[in-house]
């Protein structure tokens, strides 16, 4: 928003000098932008940080005095603290202190997770540790839906991602149940029409898709047995949805431009893994390098034409990462490296002339 206001101020000055608008119209535009701009608020951020600190304080206090407390007192402290936090959230919401209410909800969810861990420890419950995180995520999801809490749903996405990652580290296999949890959370976030929540969902799903390239090892394409080509295909499919179904996606979520970036990021990650994280022969390396450069240059053109500055920034970053990776990958064969960069430079200049 700061960048937008700076550009707008320059445009208003230029339009006034050109006689397109007068001073009153310029002031009216400035006032409208200022009214619609959400100001940075320190109090909500401090409230959230305070809730996190209180949660850790409660956990540390109980853990420090755990052996001196009878079980009934332990349970009373754990549950009373959690429900007191929920009660505080309702009261703060009644007083129209929305951000402080959200902080209290996060405190209650954090205490719920602490309850799970301490009760399991108290009664020496054994089982699959990720299941405790799943239970915690389920409680966070219910709280987010019942209280219409966006931060609670953001925490839910992170907990489901932690649960899935933990399962993968223990089994070494693709964790398909994550998709069910992801869809349920996505439905809840869509119900609240929370645009920021879509980023939580996109990041977690992108990480899950990229992980497929390392977990599915039965593929065999161009000398590599990893499934990174599948990752590339899925990323391109996601980007295609954001590009060719842009109007429909924006009508439902207003998230078409970010979808393009996430999809192309997934595809680029797949190409990067094929080139630099897996064993590939020289021919495959050249092919994947050309395809990667074509991807980022195509993203650059599309972002420039569509006014998607974030996509343009991604393209510049991807181009730099690709060239640096190729340089270090082929460092031992300087002649080949020089030839590749020379060829790539000619291609990019030709594309620039065509554009």
Protein Blocks (a to p, Z undefined) as FASTA:
>chain_A
ZZmmmmmmmmmmmmmmnomacfklmmmmmmmmmmmpccddfklmmmmmmmmmmmmmmmmm
mmmmmmmpcfklmmmmmmmmmmmmmmmmmmmmmnopaklmmmmmmmmmmmmmmmmmmmmm
mnopacdfklmmmmmmmmmmmmmmmnopaklmmmmmmmmmmmmmmmmmmnopacfklmmm
mmmmmmmmmmnopaklmmmmmmmmmmmmmmmmmmmmkbceehiabfklmmmmmmmmmmmm
mmmmmmmmmmmnopmmmmmmmmmmmmmmmmmmmmmmpccdfklmmmmmmmmmmmmmmmmm
mmmmnopaklmmmmmmmmmmmmmmmmmmmmmmmmlmmmmmmmmmmmmmmmmmmZZ
